[in-house]
């Protein structure tokens, strides 16, 4: 895959009308989709949720994030707070590009996804093993390859079809929706 053009991404995200909020009746959450080394080998930071019995997100690949707390002044502050809590990544290590919009889950939660460039290394990430099994660095080229191979371009696949395989796992659900949306933006 060619180097990722950060300036193109910044302009694309700034000028595109992204998915709107579904309303105040939905629970609010925020996530960060962070890219590392865009110039040479663009990878996306994700987490594999821990295998905790009864935990609804056990063994799922997700972006760092979580539900908005009443004390959070904005969706972005929720995303930064959750990013630091889950990974130890601080705001000054992230070049915020912008919001990708809102994505609903099948559990009546609305996730606002923020995209940024992470200036750090995988070895620097600190996480709670009771919540997170491991950090997963997903090559952007593999996401784009799957997008093409499964003919996802130009359409929105159903929840049961939209899967992005990663190593011995699969990205699905709202995280796959965010991947799909982002990839469609890149391919315009």
BELHUFEN-V837924 format. One line per field, one symbol per residue. ss: DSSP state (a for helix, b for strand, c for the rest). phi: phi as a letter, one per 40 degrees, with the letter a starting at -180 (. if undefined). psi: psi as a letter, one per 30 degrees, with the letter a starting at -180 (. if undefined). Layout:
ss = ???
phi = ???
psi = ???
//
This chain:
ss = cccccaaaaaaaaaacccbcccccccbbbbbbbbbbccccccbbbbbbbcccccccccccbbcbbbbcccccccaaaaaaaaaaaaacccaaabbbbbbbbbbbccccbbbbbbbbbbcccaaacccccccbbbbbbbbaaaaaaaaaaccccccccccccccbbbccbbbcaaaaaaaaaaaaaacc
phi = .cdccccccdccccccccdccchccccbabbbcbbbfccbacbbcbbbcccbdgccbdgbcacdiicccdcccaccccccccccccbgccdccbcccicchbbcccbfbbbcbbbabcbabdcccbbcccbbcacbcbcddcccccdcccfccgabccdcbcbbcafbbacagcccccddcccccccc
psi = klkkjeeeeeeeeefkjlklkflffkkklklkjkkkhffeiklkklkjklikkfjfgkgkklkkaakklffkfleeeeeeeeeeeffgklefgkjkeakfakkklfghkkkkkkklkkialeffkkljffekelkjjjkeeeeeeeeeeghfkgljllefejkjkjbgakkabeeeeeeeeeeeeeg.
//
